[in-house]
Amino acid sequence: MPDTALLPVTADHHAKDRPWWKGATIYQIYPRSFADSNDDGIGDLPGITRHLDYVASLGVDAVWLSPFFTSPMKDFGYDVANYRDVDPIFGTLADFDALIARAHALGLKIIIDQVYSHTSDEHPWFVESRSSRTNPKANWYVWADAKPDGSPPSNWQSVFGGPAWTWDARRRQYYLHNFLKEQPQLHVHDADVQDEIVDTAKFWLDRGVDGFRLDAINFTMHDPALTDNPPASDNSLKTRPFDYQAHVHNQSHPDIPLFLERLRRLIDGYGDRFTVAEVGGADSDREMKLFTRGNTRLNSAYGFDFLYASALDPKTVADAILLWPADADLGWPSWAFENHDAPRAVSRWVDIGNRDAFARMKMLLLVCLRGNIFLYYGEELGLTQVEVPFDLLQDPEAIANWPLTLSRDGARTPMPWIADARNAGFSNATPWLPVGGDHAALAVDRQEGDPDSLLHFTRRLLALRKASPALAIGDLTLVEVSSCVLAFERHADGETMLCVFNMAADPTEWRPAQPDGWRVRDTVNTVEGWTLGSYAALVAERIARS
């Protein structure tokens, strides 16, 4: 990497004045898989509430709950049939209120998913919309006439495979769906639809939620002219028709930021709330910055820099860091190594023999990044990706594109609580997905009893981040980006922290310009002086000169 890339990434230093979410650690819970309180094999809200003490003990600031709303579960909650109620498999609104109350009593914030680009085809809005071309909700979804030859209105393709248009005989029109055909696209250009979305956000804010994670927000608006997408220009492996197009017309309309500004005006009326967008795709960097620019849109955004990366190496990390340079008008970044849409990192990035060492190095790296950080449930245990056989698959994308699309189910398996209990303590019933074969050995009770476990190590690192203004909200300056070593400094409130990572299996030596000017605060794996063993890392604090 050229020297010109070794630039500072400047942050707002004033720790005492910053909002709670700036530099926060957010723990993602996938409700179906966290804890089952009623032994039906599916996790639920009361199960989450019972384990919030554990979550709080990690030292995280907030919990992000994946969808728990009323849904036929064709895409496991991301096909919403009622935005303002809890699906019975997860509990009731009273259960949600109890979860909020317990979380707040423990000092935890609660962030919930909001899915504004599409609903379920079983949502009453869509049932009404498809009934005729003249009903009050006729324009609430994206409908279009067929071409003269009867073919779909445009060449747009669905993420999950096949055309993004499905014919509906009742209206004698096609409706748009960027994902499953059971997920019709909301017409968010329509003022009445926007009103309903804003009212939905208000409903949950009034119930006490502390923020929203906005799912697939760049799909919220399309080109009303229904212009064909051009072919993709890259030479990447293409496993779906969706991959053959540049997605410039079916998503990412320039009016999306105006909608976000309207949403932000509502949210600002509730005080210290937090908004973060999920933005994927080839244009995600531009869109993340557009959606977070200034103080009138979203607080933060995250993409798939790491979630879909084939390797975790110094260049990959440095390239991601440099996407968020010093700019007072730029939003605050968020980072995740794992989530419900990506394979578990320790299975994706390292061989079996080095998993434990790599998991510790990876955790320290995440803790040291500038921005908010997301921990996916079980990441603190080092959970591996589970190979779910085809006959047990639940993921509609994996089923539709078998075997070329890696199943998301392997990262959504049950949380192991008790090693020797049935289904590792998740449920007494057969779980909706199988427990990983090696997950019982990684269970919470086993790691609680081992002071050297990844679980205890994670707690220690999160405490270090929380106690250090430099790590939480400081500037970041890249110092070294080589084939195996990544080094950067963090600076805030008179504190400077040096973070050095050997991201390879072979030991290496690296020294700062003034090796005697640092006091080591924590290490990962084998560190002797400035010699770093396999996947070893350290954090050191600059010694103040008298």
C-alpha positions as CSV (number, residue, x, y, z in Angstrom):
1,M,0.0,0.0,0.0
2,P,1.5,3.4,-0.9
3,D,2.5,5.8,1.9
4,T,-0.3,8.2,0.9
5,A,-2.8,5.6,2.3
6,L,-1.3,5.9,5.8
7,L,-3.6,8.8,6.7
8,P,-5.4,9.7,9.9
9,V,-9.2,8.9,10.2
10,T,-10.4,11.6,12.6
11,A,-13.1,11.2,15.1
12,D,-15.0,13.5,17.5
13,H,-13.0,13.2,20.7
14,H,-15.2,14.5,23.5
15,A,-16.2,11.3,25.2
16,K,-18.4,13.0,27.8
17,D,-20.4,14.8,25.2
18,R,-20.9,12.0,22.7
19,P,-24.2,10.2,22.3
20,W,-24.4,6.7,23.9
21,W,-24.3,5.0,20.5
22,K,-21.0,6.5,19.3
23,G,-18.4,3.8,19.7
24,A,-21.0,1.4,21.1
25,T,-20.8,-2.4,21.1
26,I,-24.1,-3.8,19.8
27,Y,-25.0,-7.5,20.3
28,Q,-27.2,-9.0,17.6
29,I,-29.7,-11.6,18.6
30,Y,-31.5,-13.8,16.1
31,P,-34.7,-14.5,18.1
32,R,-35.5,-17.9,16.6
33,S,-32.1,-19.3,17.7
34,F,-31.3,-17.6,21.0
35,A,-33.4,-19.3,23.7
36,D,-36.6,-21.3,23.7
37,S,-38.8,-20.7,26.8
38,N,-41.8,-22.8,25.9
39,D,-40.1,-25.9,24.3
40,D,-41.5,-25.6,20.8
41,G,-38.0,-25.7,19.3
42,I,-38.1,-22.0,18.3
43,G,-36.5,-19.2,20.3
44,D,-38.8,-16.5,21.6
45,L,-38.9,-13.1,23.4
46,P,-39.3,-14.5,27.0
47,G,-36.2,-16.7,26.3
48,I,-34.3,-13.6,25.4
49,T,-35.5,-11.8,28.5
50,R,-34.3,-14.6,30.7
51,H,-30.8,-14.4,29.3
52,L,-30.4,-10.6,29.3
53,D,-28.3,-10.8,32.4
54,Y,-25.8,-12.8,30.4
55,V,-25.8,-10.3,27.6
56,A,-25.3,-7.4,30.0
57,S,-22.4,-9.3,31.6
58,L,-20.5,-9.2,28.3
59,G,-20.2,-5.4,28.6
60,V,-22.2,-4.5,25.5
61,D,-24.2,-1.3,25.2
62,A,-27.2,-2.4,23.2
63,V,-29.0,-5.4,21.7
64,W,-30.2,-5.6,18.1
65,L,-33.2,-7.9,17.7
66,S,-33.7,-9.4,14.2
67,P,-37.5,-9.4,13.2
68,F,-40.0,-10.8,15.6
69,F,-43.1,-9.3,13.9
70,T,-46.2,-11.2,12.6
71,S,-45.0,-13.1,9.6
72,P,-45.7,-16.3,7.6
73,M,-42.0,-16.8,7.9
74,K,-41.3,-17.4,4.2
75,D,-38.1,-15.4,4.9
76,F,-38.1,-15.8,8.6
77,G,-39.5,-12.5,9.7
78,Y,-38.2,-10.3,6.9
79,D,-41.6,-10.9,5.2
80,V,-43.7,-8.8,7.6
81,A,-47.5,-9.3,7.8
82,N,-48.1,-6.9,10.6
83,Y,-45.5,-4.2,11.5
84,R,-47.1,-3.5,14.9
85,D,-47.4,-6.9,16.5
86,V,-45.4,-9.8,17.7
87,D,-45.7,-13.1,15.9
88,P,-47.2,-15.7,18.3
89,I,-44.2,-18.0,17.9
90,F,-42.1,-15.3,19.6
91,G,-44.7,-14.2,22.2
92,T,-46.8,-11.1,22.6
93,L,-46.5,-7.3,22.8
94,A,-46.6,-7.7,26.6
95,D,-43.6,-10.0,26.3
96,F,-41.8,-7.3,24.2
97,D,-42.6,-4.7,26.8
98,A,-41.2,-6.9,29.5
99,L,-38.0,-7.4,27.5
100,I,-37.6,-3.6,27.1
101,A,-38.2,-3.1,30.8
102,R,-35.6,-5.7,31.8
103,A,-33.1,-4.5,29.3
104,H,-33.3,-0.9,30.4
105,A,-33.0,-2.0,34.1
106,L,-29.7,-3.7,33.1
107,G,-28.5,-0.6,31.3
108,L,-29.0,-2.1,27.8
109,K,-30.5,-0.3,24.8
110,I,-32.8,-2.2,22.4
111,I,-32.6,-1.7,18.7
112,I,-35.1,-3.4,16.4
113,D,-35.1,-4.3,12.7
114,Q,-37.4,-2.3,10.4
115,V,-38.1,-3.7,6.9
116,Y,-39.4,-0.8,4.8
117,S,-38.7,-2.0,1.3
118,H,-41.3,-4.8,1.2
119,T,-43.9,-6.7,3.2
120,S,-45.3,-10.2,3.1
121,D,-47.9,-11.0,0.4
122,E,-50.1,-11.9,3.4
123,H,-50.0,-8.4,4.8
124,P,-53.6,-6.9,4.7
125,W,-52.2,-3.9,2.7
126,F,-51.2,-6.2,-0.2
127,V,-54.3,-8.3,0.1
128,E,-56.3,-5.1,-0.5
129,S,-53.9,-3.7,-3.1
130,R,-54.1,-6.7,-5.3
131,S,-57.9,-6.9,-5.2
132,S,-58.4,-4.2,-7.8
133,R,-56.8,-1.2,-9.5
134,T,-59.1,1.2,-7.8
135,N,-59.0,0.3,-4.1
136,P,-57.6,2.8,-1.5
137,K,-54.3,0.9,-1.4
138,A,-54.0,0.2,-5.1
139,N,-50.8,2.3,-5.3
140,W,-49.2,1.0,-2.1
141,Y,-47.1,-1.6,-4.0
142,V,-45.3,-1.5,-7.3
143,W,-47.7,-2.6,-10.0
144,A,-47.1,-2.4,-13.8
145,D,-48.7,-3.6,-17.0
146,A,-47.2,-6.3,-19.1
147,K,-45.3,-5.4,-22.3
148,P,-47.3,-5.9,-25.5
149,D,-46.0,-9.5,-25.7
150,G,-47.1,-10.3,-22.2
151,S,-43.6,-10.3,-20.7
152,P,-42.6,-8.5,-17.5
153,P,-42.3,-4.7,-17.5
154,S,-38.5,-4.7,-17.2
155,N,-35.6,-7.1,-17.1
156,W,-35.1,-6.7,-13.3
157,Q,-34.1,-9.9,-11.5
158,S,-34.8,-11.1,-7.9
159,V,-32.0,-11.6,-5.4
160,F,-33.4,-15.0,-4.7
161,G,-33.5,-16.1,-8.4
162,G,-35.7,-15.5,-11.4
163,P,-37.5,-12.3,-12.6
164,A,-38.4,-9.7,-10.0
165,W,-41.9,-9.6,-11.4
166,T,-44.8,-11.9,-10.7
167,W,-48.1,-11.9,-12.7
168,D,-51.3,-11.3,-10.6
169,A,-54.5,-12.3,-12.5
170,R,-56.8,-10.3,-10.3
171,R,-55.3,-7.0,-11.4
172,R,-54.0,-8.4,-14.7
173,Q,-50.7,-6.7,-13.9
174,Y,-47.2,-7.7,-12.6
175,Y,-46.0,-6.7,-9.1
176,L,-42.4,-6.1,-8.2
177,H,-40.5,-8.2,-5.6
178,N,-36.7,-7.7,-5.3
179,F,-36.6,-10.8,-3.1
180,L,-39.1,-13.7,-2.8
181,K,-42.3,-13.4,-4.8
182,E,-44.0,-13.6,-1.3
183,Q,-42.2,-10.2,-0.5
184,P,-44.0,-7.6,-2.7
185,Q,-42.2,-4.3,-3.0
186,L,-43.8,-1.4,-1.2
187,H,-44.3,1.8,-3.3
188,V,-42.4,4.1,-0.9
189,H,-42.5,6.9,-3.4
190,D,-46.2,7.1,-2.4
191,A,-47.0,9.7,0.3
192,D,-49.5,7.5,2.1
193,V,-47.0,4.6,2.3
194,Q,-44.4,7.0,3.8
195,D,-47.0,8.2,6.3
196,E,-47.7,4.6,7.4
197,I,-44.0,3.8,7.7
198,V,-43.4,6.9,9.8
199,D,-46.4,6.0,12.0
200,T,-45.0,2.5,12.4
201,A,-41.6,3.8,13.6
202,K,-43.5,6.1,16.1
203,F,-45.4,3.0,17.4
204,W,-42.2,1.3,18.4
205,L,-40.5,4.5,19.6
206,D,-43.5,5.0,21.9
207,R,-43.0,1.5,23.3
208,G,-39.4,2.4,24.3
209,V,-37.1,1.1,21.6
210,D,-33.8,2.9,21.4
211,G,-33.2,2.8,17.7
212,F,-33.7,1.0,14.4
213,R,-31.6,-1.1,12.1
214,L,-33.0,-0.5,8.6
215,D,-33.0,-3.6,6.5
216,A,-32.0,-3.4,2.8
217,I,-32.7,0.3,2.8
218,N,-31.2,0.9,-0.6
219,F,-34.0,-1.2,-2.1
220,T,-36.7,1.1,-0.7
221,M,-37.2,3.1,-3.9
222,H,-36.9,2.2,-7.6
223,D,-36.9,4.1,-10.9
224,P,-40.6,4.7,-11.7
225,A,-39.8,4.6,-15.4
226,L,-38.9,0.9,-14.9
227,T,-35.8,1.2,-17.1
228,D,-34.0,-2.0,-17.8
229,N,-30.8,-2.7,-15.9
230,P,-27.6,-2.9,-17.9
231,P,-25.5,-6.0,-17.8
232,A,-22.9,-6.3,-15.0
233,S,-19.4,-5.5,-16.2
234,D,-17.4,-7.6,-13.7
235,N,-16.1,-11.1,-14.3
236,S,-17.1,-12.5,-10.9
237,L,-18.7,-16.0,-10.5
238,K,-22.4,-15.6,-11.1
239,T,-24.7,-18.1,-9.5
240,R,-28.0,-16.2,-9.9
241,P,-29.6,-14.1,-12.7
242,F,-29.5,-11.2,-10.3
243,D,-25.7,-11.3,-10.5
244,Y,-25.7,-10.6,-14.3
245,Q,-27.0,-7.1,-13.9
246,A,-25.8,-3.7,-12.6
247,H,-28.6,-2.7,-10.2
248,V,-29.0,0.9,-11.1
249,H,-32.7,1.1,-11.7
250,N,-34.5,-1.4,-9.5
251,Q,-33.0,0.2,-6.3
252,S,-31.0,3.2,-5.0
253,H,-33.3,5.9,-6.2
254,P,-32.0,9.5,-5.4
255,D,-35.2,10.2,-3.3
256,I,-34.2,7.7,-0.6
257,P,-32.2,10.3,1.4
258,L,-35.3,12.6,1.4
259,F,-37.3,9.8,3.0
260,L,-34.6,9.2,5.5
261,E,-34.6,12.8,6.5
262,R,-38.3,12.6,7.1
263,L,-37.8,9.6,9.3
264,R,-35.0,11.3,11.2
265,R,-37.2,14.3,12.0
266,L,-39.5,11.9,13.8
267,I,-36.7,10.0,15.6
268,D,-35.0,13.2,16.8
269,G,-38.1,14.0,18.7
270,Y,-37.4,11.1,21.0
271,G,-33.9,12.2,22.1
272,D,-30.9,9.9,22.1
273,R,-32.1,7.3,19.6
274,F,-29.9,5.5,17.1
275,T,-30.3,4.5,13.4
276,V,-28.1,2.3,11.4
277,A,-28.6,1.2,7.8
278,E,-27.7,-2.1,6.2
279,V,-26.5,-1.4,2.7
280,G,-25.2,-4.1,0.3
281,G,-24.3,-4.2,-3.3
282,A,-21.6,-2.8,-5.6
283,D,-22.4,0.8,-4.9
284,S,-22.7,0.4,-1.1
285,D,-19.8,2.7,-0.2
286,R,-21.4,5.7,-2.0
287,E,-24.8,4.9,-0.6
288,M,-23.7,4.4,3.0
289,K,-22.1,7.9,2.9
290,L,-25.1,9.4,1.2
291,F,-27.5,7.9,3.7
292,T,-25.5,9.1,6.7
293,R,-24.3,12.5,5.5
294,G,-24.8,15.5,7.8
295,N,-27.0,15.5,10.8
296,T,-30.4,15.0,9.1
297,R,-30.2,11.4,7.9
298,L,-29.0,8.2,9.6
299,N,-26.4,8.0,12.4
300,S,-24.5,5.1,10.9
301,A,-24.4,2.4,8.2
302,Y,-22.6,-0.9,7.6
303,G,-22.0,-2.9,4.5
304,F,-20.5,-6.2,3.7
305,D,-16.8,-5.3,3.7
306,F,-16.0,-8.1,6.1
307,L,-19.2,-10.2,6.0
308,Y,-18.5,-11.4,2.5
309,A,-14.7,-11.1,2.4
310,S,-12.8,-14.2,1.4
311,A,-10.0,-13.4,3.9
312,L,-9.2,-11.2,6.8
313,D,-5.9,-9.7,6.1
314,P,-4.2,-6.4,6.6
315,K,-5.1,-4.9,3.2
316,T,-8.8,-5.9,3.5
317,V,-9.0,-4.2,6.9
318,A,-7.0,-1.1,5.8
319,D,-9.1,-0.7,2.7
320,A,-12.3,-0.8,4.8
321,I,-11.0,1.7,7.3
322,L,-10.0,4.2,4.6
323,L,-13.5,4.3,3.2
324,W,-14.4,6.4,6.2
325,P,-11.8,9.3,6.2
326,A,-11.8,12.4,8.3
327,D,-14.9,14.4,7.3
328,A,-17.1,16.3,9.7
329,D,-20.0,15.8,7.3
330,L,-19.6,12.0,7.0
331,G,-21.6,9.5,9.1
332,W,-20.1,7.3,11.8
333,P,-19.2,3.8,10.6
334,S,-20.3,0.4,12.0
335,W,-18.5,-2.9,11.5
336,A,-19.5,-6.6,11.8
337,F,-17.5,-9.7,11.1
338,E,-20.6,-12.0,11.5
339,N,-24.3,-11.7,11.2
340,H,-27.4,-13.8,10.1
341,D,-26.6,-13.4,6.4
342,A,-22.9,-14.5,6.4
343,P,-21.0,-17.6,7.4
344,R,-19.4,-17.8,10.8
345,A,-16.0,-16.0,10.5
346,V,-13.9,-18.7,12.1
347,S,-15.0,-21.2,9.5
348,R,-14.7,-18.7,6.7
349,W,-11.3,-17.3,7.4
350,V,-9.0,-19.8,9.1
351,D,-8.2,-23.6,9.1
352,I,-9.5,-25.8,12.0
353,G,-6.1,-26.0,13.8
354,N,-5.9,-22.2,14.2
355,R,-9.5,-21.4,15.0
356,D,-9.0,-20.5,18.7
357,A,-6.0,-18.3,18.2
358,F,-7.6,-16.6,15.2
359,A,-10.9,-16.0,17.1
360,R,-9.0,-14.1,19.8
361,M,-7.0,-12.0,17.3
362,K,-10.2,-11.3,15.4
363,M,-12.0,-10.2,18.6
364,L,-9.3,-7.8,19.5
365,L,-9.2,-6.4,16.0
366,L,-13.0,-5.7,16.1
367,V,-12.7,-4.1,19.5
368,C,-10.0,-1.7,18.2
369,L,-11.8,-0.5,15.1
370,R,-13.0,3.1,14.9
371,G,-16.8,3.0,14.8
372,N,-19.6,1.0,16.3
373,I,-19.0,-2.7,16.5
374,F,-21.6,-5.5,16.2
375,L,-21.2,-8.9,17.9
376,Y,-23.4,-11.7,16.5
377,Y,-24.8,-14.1,19.2
378,G,-22.3,-16.9,19.8
379,E,-19.4,-15.0,18.3
380,E,-18.1,-14.5,21.8
381,L,-18.1,-18.3,22.1
382,G,-16.2,-18.9,18.8
383,L,-19.2,-20.7,17.2
384,T,-18.4,-22.3,13.9
385,Q,-20.5,-22.6,10.7
386,V,-22.8,-25.6,10.8
387,E,-23.2,-27.8,7.8
388,V,-26.9,-28.2,7.5
389,P,-28.0,-31.0,5.2
390,F,-30.3,-30.2,2.3
391,D,-33.3,-32.1,3.9
392,L,-33.0,-29.8,7.0
393,L,-32.5,-26.5,5.1
394,Q,-34.8,-23.6,6.0
395,D,-33.1,-20.8,4.1
396,P,-35.2,-20.0,0.9
397,E,-32.2,-18.6,-1.0
398,A,-30.1,-21.7,-0.3
399,I,-32.9,-24.0,-1.3
400,A,-33.6,-22.1,-4.5
401,N,-30.0,-22.0,-5.6
402,W,-28.7,-25.3,-4.2
403,P,-25.9,-26.2,-4.1
404,L,-24.1,-23.0,-5.4
405,T,-25.4,-20.6,-2.7
406,L,-24.0,-21.2,0.8
407,S,-26.9,-21.6,3.2
408,R,-27.4,-18.9,5.8
409,D,-28.9,-21.5,8.1
410,G,-25.4,-22.6,9.1
411,A,-24.9,-19.2,11.0
412,R,-28.4,-19.3,12.5
413,T,-28.3,-22.5,14.6
414,P,-29.3,-22.6,18.3
415,M,-27.2,-20.9,20.9
416,P,-25.5,-23.5,23.2
417,W,-26.1,-22.7,26.8
418,I,-25.5,-26.0,28.7
419,A,-23.0,-28.5,27.3
420,D,-24.6,-31.6,28.8
421,A,-28.2,-30.6,28.4
422,R,-30.5,-31.7,25.6
423,N,-29.9,-29.6,22.5
424,A,-27.2,-27.8,24.5
425,G,-29.8,-26.2,26.7
426,F,-31.5,-24.3,23.9
427,S,-34.8,-26.3,24.0
428,N,-36.2,-29.6,25.2
429,A,-37.9,-30.0,21.8
430,T,-36.2,-30.6,18.5
431,P,-34.8,-27.2,17.4
432,W,-35.9,-25.6,14.1
433,L,-32.3,-26.0,13.0
434,P,-29.8,-28.6,14.4
435,V,-27.3,-27.7,17.1
436,G,-23.8,-27.6,15.7
437,G,-21.9,-30.8,16.3
438,D,-19.0,-29.0,18.0
439,H,-21.1,-26.4,19.7
440,A,-21.8,-28.2,23.0
441,A,-18.1,-28.0,23.8
442,L,-18.3,-24.3,23.3
443,A,-21.4,-23.8,25.5
444,V,-21.8,-20.9,27.8
445,D,-21.6,-23.0,31.0
446,R,-18.3,-24.6,29.9
447,Q,-16.7,-21.2,29.0
448,E,-18.0,-19.6,32.2
449,G,-16.1,-22.2,34.1
450,D,-12.8,-21.6,32.2
451,P,-11.1,-18.3,33.0
452,D,-9.0,-18.7,29.8
453,S,-12.0,-19.1,27.5
454,L,-12.9,-16.8,24.6
455,L,-16.0,-15.7,26.5
456,H,-14.0,-14.3,29.4
457,F,-11.5,-12.9,27.0
458,T,-14.3,-11.1,25.1
459,R,-15.5,-9.5,28.4
460,R,-12.0,-8.3,29.1
461,L,-11.6,-6.7,25.7
462,L,-15.0,-5.0,25.8
463,A,-14.1,-3.6,29.2
464,L,-10.8,-2.3,27.7
465,R,-12.6,-0.6,24.9
466,K,-15.2,1.0,27.2
467,A,-12.5,2.3,29.5
468,S,-10.4,3.8,26.7
469,P,-11.6,7.0,24.9
470,A,-9.0,6.3,22.2
471,L,-10.4,2.9,21.4
472,A,-14.1,3.9,21.8
473,I,-14.2,7.1,19.7
474,G,-10.6,8.2,18.9
475,D,-8.9,9.1,15.6
476,L,-7.3,6.2,13.7
477,T,-3.9,6.5,11.9
478,L,-2.6,3.5,9.9
479,V,1.0,2.8,10.7
480,E,1.8,-0.5,8.9
481,V,0.0,-2.5,6.3
482,S,2.1,-5.4,5.1
483,S,1.4,-8.9,4.0
484,C,0.9,-10.1,7.6
485,V,1.1,-7.1,9.9
486,L,-1.6,-4.5,10.5
487,A,-0.7,-1.6,12.9
488,F,-2.6,1.5,13.7
489,E,-2.8,4.1,16.4
490,R,-6.0,5.4,18.1
491,H,-6.0,8.9,19.7
492,A,-8.4,10.7,22.0
493,D,-8.4,12.9,25.1
494,G,-4.6,12.8,25.4
495,E,-4.5,9.0,25.1
496,T,-2.8,7.1,22.3
497,M,-3.2,3.4,21.8
498,L,-1.1,1.3,19.4
499,C,-2.8,-1.7,18.0
500,V,-0.6,-4.3,16.3
501,F,-1.9,-7.6,14.7
502,N,-0.1,-10.5,13.1
503,M,-2.8,-11.8,10.8
504,A,-0.9,-14.8,9.7
505,A,0.0,-18.3,11.1
506,D,3.7,-17.7,11.0
507,P,5.4,-15.7,13.8
508,T,6.7,-12.2,12.9
509,E,8.6,-9.3,14.5
510,W,7.5,-5.7,14.1
511,R,8.7,-2.7,16.1
512,P,7.3,0.8,16.3
513,A,9.6,3.8,15.6
514,Q,10.1,4.3,19.4
515,P,9.7,0.8,20.9
516,D,10.5,2.0,24.5
517,G,7.7,4.6,24.4
518,W,4.8,2.1,25.0
519,R,3.3,0.2,27.8
520,V,1.4,-3.0,26.8
521,R,-2.2,-3.0,27.9
522,D,-3.3,-6.4,26.5
523,T,-2.1,-9.2,24.3
524,V,-3.5,-12.0,22.3
525,N,-1.8,-15.4,21.9
526,T,2.0,-15.5,22.1
527,V,3.7,-12.1,22.4
528,E,7.3,-11.7,23.5
529,G,8.5,-8.1,23.3
530,W,7.7,-7.1,19.8
531,T,7.7,-10.6,18.4
532,L,4.2,-11.8,17.6
533,G,3.5,-15.5,17.4
534,S,0.8,-17.1,15.3
535,Y,-2.2,-14.8,15.0
536,A,-0.9,-12.8,17.9
537,A,-1.7,-9.1,18.6
538,L,-1.2,-6.5,21.2
539,V,-2.6,-3.1,22.4
540,A,-0.1,-0.7,24.0
541,E,-0.5,2.7,25.5
542,R,1.9,5.6,24.8
543,I,3.9,6.4,27.9
544,A,3.6,10.1,28.8
545,R,6.9,11.9,28.8
546,S,7.8,13.7,32.0
